[in-house]
Amino acid sequence: MKNLIRQNKGFIVFLLTLGVFRSAIADWNPIPSASMHPNLLEGDVVFVNRVAYDLKLPLTDISVSRLGEPQRGDVVTFFSPKDRTRLIKRVAALPGDRVEIREERLVINGKESEYAVLGDAVEHIDQVGDLQALQLREQNASASYSIQVLPQVRASRNFGPVTVPQGSYLMLGDNRNNSHDSRFIGFVPRALLIGRAERVLVSADITSNWMPRTERIGMSLRP
């Protein structure tokens, strides 16, 4: 064993350094599902800034310093408060916000978001088939970004009203009728935030031909 460690100490040091770097400074996150359509696609790999909000001890979730505050519209990675699954969603509401969804329309502190139609798309759902999707620009008090709704799907059109507890956030997927988010898993405490997703690093069409999508490389995710 000692000889094996001695022969591979350079590689072991590299792995340890990489682990520290990924756990404390920067990370990457593959996108496995359609919950963030139309902004993130299956096969995207996004860069995650782990020091956007907190400086944490390497290899732990212990915050030693607050470096920034999550904002409405940020795309963030976090651990699910329900089962610790790693997820990526958008910050829809902040601590203290009164939030609800009325027939697909996001309402924050009594103010309804504004919407503009961007176009149509097709959403494929396993065991269901192809559904018509409508893509919209959602504008609330402080952020503007694209979302997608499925007019044929009745689920998740209404939610709340609820008040976001202090120290927690309400997360929504951009694909509003096809996302397992705070409507199902609850509010997300700050301690479970991993970091802010900044941009797409690489992308390939994993649902079809695995061809690279070069036009998505470097695409910003900031609202």
Backbone as numpy.savetxt, mean C-alpha at the origin, in Angstrom:
# Nx Ny Nz CAx CAy CAz Cx Cy Cz
32.06 -26.90 10.67 31.24 -25.70 10.67 32.11 -24.43 10.67
33.19 -24.46 11.49 34.07 -23.30 11.55 34.70 -23.03 10.19
35.12 -24.11 9.51 35.71 -23.93 8.18 34.69 -23.37 7.19
33.45 -23.84 7.30 32.40 -23.35 6.40 32.17 -21.86 6.61
32.14 -21.44 7.89 31.94 -20.02 8.19 33.13 -19.21 7.70
34.35 -19.73 7.92 35.56 -19.02 7.50 35.59 -18.85 5.99
35.20 -19.90 5.26 35.24 -19.85 3.80 34.19 -18.92 3.21
33.12 -18.68 3.97 32.01 -17.89 3.44 31.75 -16.63 4.26
32.76 -16.18 5.00 32.52 -15.05 5.90 32.16 -13.77 5.13
32.72 -13.60 3.96 32.38 -12.42 3.16 30.91 -12.41 2.79
30.41 -13.59 2.36 29.00 -13.70 1.98 28.11 -13.54 3.20
28.52 -14.08 4.34 27.73 -13.96 5.57 27.64 -12.50 6.00
28.75 -11.79 5.94 28.75 -10.36 6.27 27.82 -9.60 5.34
27.86 -9.95 4.05 26.98 -9.31 3.07 25.52 -9.53 3.43
25.16 -10.77 3.79 23.77 -11.08 4.14 23.34 -10.31 5.39
24.21 -10.23 6.39 23.89 -9.50 7.60 23.71 -8.02 7.31
24.60 -7.47 6.50 24.51 -6.06 6.13 23.23 -5.78 5.37
22.89 -6.69 4.44 21.66 -6.54 3.68 20.44 -6.60 4.58
20.46 -7.52 5.56 19.35 -7.63 6.49 19.16 -6.37 7.31
20.27 -5.81 7.79 20.20 -4.57 8.56 19.67 -3.44 7.69
20.18 -3.35 6.46 19.76 -2.29 5.54 18.27 -2.39 5.25
17.80 -3.60 4.94 16.38 -3.78 4.58 15.47 -3.55 5.78
15.93 -3.84 6.98 15.06 -3.73 8.15 15.04 -2.33 8.73
16.00 -1.49 8.37 16.09 -0.19 9.02 16.06 1.00 8.07
16.48 0.83 6.81 16.66 1.99 5.94 15.78 1.93 4.71
15.94 0.91 3.90 15.19 0.81 2.64 14.86 -0.65 2.38
13.80 -0.86 1.63 13.31 -2.21 1.39 12.66 -2.23 0.01
12.23 -3.40 -0.42 11.45 -3.51 -1.64 10.29 -4.45 -1.38
9.22 -4.24 -2.14 7.99 -4.97 -1.88 7.36 -5.41 -3.20
7.29 -6.73 -3.46 6.60 -7.19 -4.67 5.09 -7.01 -4.51
4.40 -6.74 -5.61 2.96 -6.59 -5.61 2.33 -7.88 -6.12
1.64 -8.64 -5.24 1.13 -9.95 -5.64 -0.33 -9.96 -6.08
-1.06 -8.85 -5.83 -2.51 -8.88 -6.05 -2.98 -7.63 -6.77
-4.29 -7.59 -7.03 -4.90 -6.49 -7.78 -5.46 -5.40 -6.88
-5.19 -5.43 -5.59 -5.88 -4.54 -4.65 -5.52 -3.07 -4.83
-4.42 -2.77 -5.54 -4.02 -1.37 -5.74 -4.15 -0.93 -7.20
-4.91 -1.67 -8.00 -5.22 -1.20 -9.35 -5.93 0.15 -9.25
-5.69 1.09 -10.14 -4.87 0.99 -11.35 -3.43 1.44 -11.17
-3.04 1.80 -9.94 -1.72 2.40 -9.74 -0.59 1.39 -9.60
-0.88 0.26 -8.98 0.10 -0.81 -8.85 -0.46 -2.07 -9.48
0.38 -2.76 -10.23 -0.03 -3.95 -10.94 0.71 -5.17 -10.41
0.09 -6.34 -10.54 0.77 -7.57 -10.17 2.08 -7.67 -10.96
3.17 -7.92 -10.25 4.47 -7.99 -10.91 5.31 -6.74 -10.73
4.72 -5.66 -10.23 5.52 -4.49 -9.85 6.33 -4.82 -8.60
7.51 -4.26 -8.50 8.30 -4.31 -7.27 8.59 -2.86 -6.90
8.16 -2.46 -5.70 8.26 -1.05 -5.32 9.36 -0.84 -4.29
9.96 0.34 -4.36 10.96 0.76 -3.37 10.24 1.33 -2.15
10.63 0.86 -0.97 9.99 1.29 0.28 11.01 2.05 1.13
10.68 3.28 1.45 11.52 4.12 2.30 11.16 3.85 3.75
12.01 3.11 4.45 11.71 2.72 5.84 11.96 3.85 6.84
12.64 4.90 6.43 12.90 6.01 7.35 12.03 7.21 7.02
10.95 6.99 6.27 10.03 8.09 5.96 9.31 8.57 7.22
9.00 7.66 8.13 8.23 8.01 9.32 8.98 7.79 10.63
9.73 6.70 10.71 10.40 6.35 11.97 11.79 5.78 11.70
12.69 6.06 12.61 13.98 5.38 12.64 13.85 4.25 13.64
14.03 3.02 13.17 13.85 1.85 14.03 15.16 1.11 14.22
15.27 0.46 15.37 16.44 -0.39 15.60 16.46 -1.49 14.54
17.61 -1.75 13.93 17.68 -2.80 12.90 17.15 -4.13 13.40
16.42 -4.82 12.52 15.87 -6.15 12.77 14.80 -6.16 13.86
14.26 -4.97 14.18 13.18 -4.88 15.17 12.12 -3.90 14.67
11.00 -3.82 15.41 9.97 -2.81 15.14 10.01 -1.69 16.17
11.13 -1.56 16.87 11.26 -0.56 17.93 11.69 0.77 17.34
10.84 1.79 17.48 11.14 3.12 16.98 11.98 3.89 17.99
13.07 4.48 17.51 13.92 5.29 18.39 13.75 6.78 18.11
13.13 7.11 16.97 12.92 8.52 16.65 11.86 8.65 15.56
10.98 9.64 15.72 10.01 9.95 14.67 10.64 10.90 13.67
10.58 10.54 12.40 11.21 11.35 11.36 10.20 12.05 10.46
8.95 11.65 10.51 7.94 12.25 9.66 6.57 11.70 10.01
5.54 12.30 9.43 4.18 11.87 9.72 3.50 11.38 8.44
2.80 10.23 8.50 2.04 9.78 7.33 1.01 10.82 6.93
0.82 10.96 5.62 -0.13 11.92 5.09 -1.21 11.19 4.30
-2.40 11.80 4.22 -3.43 11.23 3.37 -2.89 11.11 1.94
-3.12 9.94 1.35 -2.65 9.71 0.00 -1.33 8.95 -0.08
-0.59 8.86 1.02 0.66 8.08 1.00 0.34 6.61 0.73
1.17 5.98 -0.08 1.11 4.52 -0.24 2.11 3.91 0.73
1.63 3.05 1.62 2.50 2.54 2.68 2.44 1.02 2.74
3.53 0.44 3.22 3.55 -0.97 3.56 3.43 -1.09 5.07
2.75 -2.13 5.53 2.51 -2.29 6.96 2.16 -3.75 7.24
2.18 -4.10 8.52 1.75 -5.42 8.95 0.28 -5.36 9.36
-0.50 -6.30 8.87 -1.91 -6.33 9.19 -2.11 -6.48 10.70
-2.97 -5.66 11.30 -3.24 -5.83 12.73 -4.02 -7.11 13.02
-4.52 -7.76 11.98 -5.30 -8.97 12.17 -4.44 -10.21 12.23
-3.47 -10.33 11.29 -2.67 -11.56 11.25 -1.20 -11.33 10.92
-0.76 -10.07 10.94 0.65 -9.71 10.68 1.09 -9.95 9.24
0.15 -10.18 8.34 0.48 -10.27 6.92 1.01 -8.91 6.46
2.01 -8.94 5.59 2.55 -7.69 5.05 1.66 -7.21 3.91
1.17 -5.96 4.02 0.24 -5.41 3.05 0.75 -4.08 2.52
0.18 -3.64 1.40 0.46 -2.32 0.87 -0.87 -1.69 0.47
-1.16 -0.51 1.04 -2.41 0.21 0.80 -2.12 1.71 0.82
-3.19 2.49 0.68 -3.07 3.94 0.72 -3.66 4.48 2.02
-2.99 5.47 2.61 -3.51 6.13 3.80 -4.72 6.96 3.38
-5.90 6.58 3.86 -7.12 7.30 3.51 -7.52 8.30 4.59
-7.22 8.00 5.85 -7.64 8.88 6.94 -6.61 8.83 8.07
-6.47 9.97 8.75 -5.46 10.15 9.78 -6.08 10.08 11.17
-5.26 10.00 12.21 -5.79 9.98 13.57 -6.73 11.16 13.83
-7.91 10.85 14.37 -8.89 11.88 14.67 -9.87 12.17 13.56
-9.60 11.69 12.33 -10.51 11.92 11.21 -11.81 11.15 11.41
-12.91 11.77 11.01 -14.20 11.10 10.93 -14.39 10.72 9.46
-14.50 9.42 9.18 -14.46 8.98 7.80 -15.60 8.00 7.53
-16.11 8.07 6.31 -17.11 7.11 5.85 -17.03 7.00 4.34
-17.65 5.94 3.81 -17.80 5.77 2.37 -19.29 5.67 2.09
-19.79 6.57 1.23 -21.20 6.58 0.86 -21.31 6.28 -0.63
-21.79 5.11 -0.96 -21.94 4.71 -2.36 -20.66 5.02 -3.16
-19.55 4.49 -2.67 -18.22 4.59 -3.28 -17.51 5.92 -3.01
-18.20 6.90 -2.48 -17.60 8.22 -2.30 -17.01 8.35 -0.90
-15.73 8.71 -0.86 -15.01 8.86 0.40 -15.35 10.21 1.02
-15.76 10.18 2.29 -16.12 11.40 3.02 -15.21 11.51 4.23
-14.48 12.62 4.34 -13.57 12.83 5.45 -13.97 14.11 6.19
-14.27 13.95 7.48 -14.68 15.08 8.32 -15.83 15.86 7.70
-16.78 15.12 7.15 -17.98 15.72 6.59 -17.84 16.26 5.18
-16.64 16.23 4.61 -16.42 16.76 3.26 -16.27 15.61 2.28
-17.14 15.58 1.28 -17.11 14.51 0.28 -16.01 14.76 -0.73
-15.25 13.72 -1.07 -14.21 13.84 -2.09 -14.83 14.13 -3.45
-14.03 14.75 -4.33 -14.46 15.04 -5.69 -13.91 13.98 -6.63
-14.66 13.70 -7.71 -14.29 12.62 -8.62 -14.36 13.08 -10.07
-13.41 12.58 -10.87 -13.41 12.80 -12.31 -13.18 11.45 -12.98
-13.94 11.17 -14.02 -13.83 9.90 -14.73 -12.57 9.90 -15.59
-11.76 8.84 -15.45 -10.54 8.68 -16.24 -10.74 7.73 -17.41
-11.60 6.73 -17.25 -11.83 5.78 -18.33 -12.29 4.43 -17.82
-12.46 3.50 -18.75 -12.91 2.15 -18.43 -11.74 1.17 -18.47
-11.91 0.05 -17.80 -10.91 -1.02 -17.80 -11.64 -2.33 -17.59
-10.90 -3.43 -17.68 -11.44 -4.75 -17.42 -10.68 -5.36 -16.25
-11.42 -5.84 -15.27 -10.82 -6.46 -14.08 -11.14 -7.95 -14.09
-10.11 -8.78 -14.05 -10.33 -10.22 -13.99 -10.26 -10.69 -12.55
-11.30 -11.38 -12.10 -11.35 -11.93 -10.75 -11.50 -13.44 -10.85
-10.61 -14.16 -10.20 -10.65 -15.62 -10.24 -12.01 -16.13 -9.78
-12.51 -17.14 -10.46 -13.78 -17.80 -10.18 -14.99 -16.89 -10.43
-14.73 -15.70 -10.96 -15.81 -14.79 -11.33 -15.75 -14.48 -12.81
-14.54 -14.12 -13.28 -14.36 -13.79 -14.68 -14.02 -12.33 -14.87
-14.23 -11.81 -16.06 -13.92 -10.43 -16.38 -15.10 -9.52 -16.03
-14.78 -8.43 -15.32 -15.78 -7.45 -14.94 -15.39 -6.08 -15.48
-16.39 -5.28 -15.80 -16.13 -3.92 -16.24 -15.71 -3.08 -15.04
-14.65 -2.30 -15.21 -14.16 -1.44 -14.14 -14.20 0.02 -14.59
-14.39 0.91 -13.64 -14.40 2.34 -13.91 -13.26 2.97 -13.12
-12.38 3.68 -13.81 -11.25 4.33 -13.16 -11.55 5.82 -12.98
-11.27 6.31 -11.76 -11.61 7.67 -11.37 -10.42 8.37 -10.75
-10.43 9.71 -10.81 -9.50 10.51 -10.04 -10.21 10.97 -8.78
-9.68 10.58 -7.60 -10.27 10.95 -6.32 -9.49 12.11 -5.74
-10.17 13.19 -5.44 -9.54 14.39 -4.87 -10.18 14.68 -3.53
-9.36 14.58 -2.46 -9.87 14.99 -1.16 -9.15 16.26 -0.73
-9.24 16.61 0.52 -8.72 17.90 0.96 -7.22 18.07 0.72
-6.47 16.97 0.73 -5.02 17.13 0.67 -4.31 16.20 -0.31
-5.04 15.40 -1.06 -4.39 14.45 -1.96 -5.27 14.15 -3.16
-4.63 13.78 -4.25 -5.34 13.40 -5.47 -4.63 12.19 -6.08
-5.41 11.16 -6.44 -4.84 9.93 -6.96 -5.93 9.16 -7.68
-5.52 8.15 -8.43 -6.47 7.34 -9.20 -6.99 6.19 -8.35
-8.27 5.86 -8.54 -8.84 4.67 -7.92 -9.62 3.90 -8.97
-10.09 2.73 -8.60 -10.90 1.91 -9.50 -12.08 1.33 -8.74
-13.26 1.33 -9.38 -14.44 0.72 -8.78 -15.04 -0.26 -9.78
-15.75 -1.23 -9.23 -16.41 -2.25 -10.04 -17.91 -2.07 -9.87
-18.59 -1.41 -10.82 -20.01 -1.09 -10.65 -20.90 -2.31 -10.39
-20.50 -3.51 -10.89 -21.34 -4.70 -10.71 -21.25 -5.26 -9.29
-20.21 -4.88 -8.55 -19.98 -5.44 -7.21 -20.64 -4.54 -6.16
-21.53 -5.10 -5.39 -22.26 -4.32 -4.40 -21.50 -4.21 -3.07
-20.58 -5.14 -2.83 -19.87 -5.15 -1.55 -18.97 -3.92 -1.41
-18.82 -3.46 -0.19 -17.86 -2.41 0.18 -18.20 -1.03 -0.37
-19.44 -0.82 -0.81 -19.80 0.50 -1.32 -20.05 1.50 -0.20
-20.36 0.98 0.98 -20.64 1.83 2.13 -19.84 1.35 3.33
-19.38 2.31 4.12 -18.58 1.98 5.30 -18.67 3.14 6.27
-18.75 2.81 7.57 -18.74 3.85 8.59 -20.09 4.54 8.75
-20.09 5.72 9.38 -18.92 6.52 9.74 -18.18 5.98 10.97
-16.86 6.20 10.97 -16.01 5.82 12.09 -15.01 6.95 12.34
-14.51 6.99 13.55 -13.45 7.95 13.89 -12.15 7.20 14.09
-11.11 7.64 13.41 -9.81 6.97 13.49 -9.18 7.26 14.85
-8.81 6.23 15.61 -8.21 6.45 16.93 -6.86 7.15 16.83
-6.47 7.81 17.89 -5.15 8.41 17.95 -4.09 7.33 17.81
-3.06 7.64 17.03 -1.98 6.69 16.84 -2.24 5.62 15.81
-3.38 5.72 15.09 -3.73 4.72 14.08 -4.14 5.39 12.78
-4.26 4.58 11.72 -4.59 5.08 10.39 -5.61 4.16 9.73
-6.41 4.74 8.83 -7.35 3.96 8.05 -6.77 3.79 6.66
-6.58 2.54 6.25 -5.97 2.21 4.97 -7.02 1.68 4.00
-6.95 2.12 2.75 -7.83 1.62 1.70 -7.00 1.21 0.49
-7.44 0.15 -0.18 -6.85 -0.19 -1.46 -7.43 0.70 -2.54
-6.65 1.02 -3.56 -7.15 1.85 -4.66 -8.22 1.12 -5.46
-8.15 -0.20 -5.48 -9.17 -1.01 -6.16 -10.28 -1.27 -5.15
-11.19 -0.32 -4.99 -12.06 -0.24 -3.83 -12.95 -1.45 -3.61
-13.35 -2.13 -4.67 -14.24 -3.29 -4.48 -13.48 -4.61 -4.51
-12.16 -4.54 -4.51 -11.35 -5.76 -4.57 -10.11 -5.59 -3.70
-10.32 -5.19 -2.45 -9.20 -4.93 -1.55 -9.57 -5.31 -0.13
-8.69 -6.06 0.51 -8.87 -6.45 1.91 -8.11 -5.43 2.76
-8.80 -4.40 3.20 -8.14 -3.26 3.85 -8.78 -2.96 5.20
-8.70 -1.71 5.66 -9.17 -1.38 7.01 -10.67 -1.61 7.20
-11.42 -1.73 6.13 -12.83 -2.07 6.26 -13.01 -3.48 6.81
-11.96 -4.30 6.70 -12.04 -5.70 7.12 -11.04 -6.03 8.24
-9.87 -5.38 8.22 -8.83 -5.71 9.20 -8.74 -4.71 10.33
-9.45 -3.58 10.22 -9.43 -2.58 11.26 -8.37 -1.50 11.04
-8.29 -0.59 11.99 -7.32 0.50 11.93 -5.90 -0.06 12.10
-4.95 0.65 11.53 -3.55 0.19 11.57 -2.75 1.09 12.50
-2.26 0.57 13.64 -1.43 1.37 14.54 -0.12 1.78 13.88
0.38 2.93 14.27 1.64 3.43 13.70 2.78 2.43 13.88
2.77 1.71 14.99 3.86 0.76 15.25 3.94 -0.33 14.20
2.85 -0.57 13.44 2.85 -1.62 12.43 3.24 -1.11 11.05
3.47 0.21 10.91 3.90 0.75 9.62 5.33 0.32 9.34
5.59 -0.08 8.11 6.94 -0.45 7.68 7.63 0.72 7.01
6.96 1.35 6.05 7.55 2.48 5.37 6.66 2.99 4.25
7.11 4.04 3.60 6.35 4.63 2.50 6.88 4.12 1.17
5.98 3.63 0.32 6.35 3.18 -1.02 6.56 4.41 -1.90
7.76 4.53 -2.47 8.12 5.75 -3.19 7.94 5.63 -4.71
8.39 4.50 -5.28 8.33 4.36 -6.74 8.47 2.90 -7.14
8.17 2.62 -8.40 8.32 1.27 -8.94 9.77 1.05 -9.33
10.37 -0.02 -8.82 11.75 -0.36 -9.17 11.82 -1.11 -10.50
11.08 -2.21 -10.58 11.03 -3.03 -11.79 9.60 -3.55 -11.92
9.27 -4.06 -13.11 7.92 -4.55 -13.32 7.92 -5.58 -14.44
7.13 -6.65 -14.25 6.95 -7.66 -15.28 5.51 -8.15 -15.23
4.97 -8.52 -16.38 3.58 -8.94 -16.47 3.46 -10.40 -16.04
3.36 -10.63 -14.72 3.36 -11.99 -14.19 2.03 -12.70 -14.41
0.98 -11.97 -14.81 -0.32 -12.60 -15.06 -0.47 -13.09 -16.48
0.54 -12.79 -17.33 0.42 -13.16 -18.75 1.71 -13.76 -19.28
2.55 -12.93 -19.88 3.71 -13.44 -20.61 5.05 -13.20 -19.92
5.02 -12.60 -18.73 6.24 -12.32 -17.96 7.18 -11.34 -18.65
6.69 -10.62 -19.62 7.52 -9.63 -20.29 7.72 -8.42 -19.38
8.92 -7.83 -19.41 9.15 -6.63 -18.59 8.30 -5.46 -19.06
7.83 -4.67 -18.12 7.08 -3.45 -18.44 8.00 -2.27 -18.18
8.84 -1.99 -19.15 9.88 -0.98 -18.97 9.32 0.41 -18.74
8.11 0.67 -19.24 7.54 2.00 -19.08 7.17 2.30 -17.62
7.12 1.28 -16.77 6.76 1.49 -15.36 7.98 1.67 -14.47
9.17 1.38 -14.97 10.37 1.46 -14.16 10.62 2.92 -13.74
10.76 3.13 -12.44 11.01 4.46 -11.91 9.76 5.30 -11.70
8.59 4.75 -11.96 7.35 5.51 -11.83 7.10 5.91 -10.37
6.84 7.19 -10.14 6.63 7.70 -8.78 5.26 7.28 -8.27
5.17 7.01 -6.96 3.91 6.67 -6.31 3.43 7.78 -5.39
4.11 8.90 -5.39 3.69 10.00 -4.53 2.48 10.70 -5.10
1.48 11.03 -4.27 0.27 11.69 -4.77 0.54 13.11 -5.22
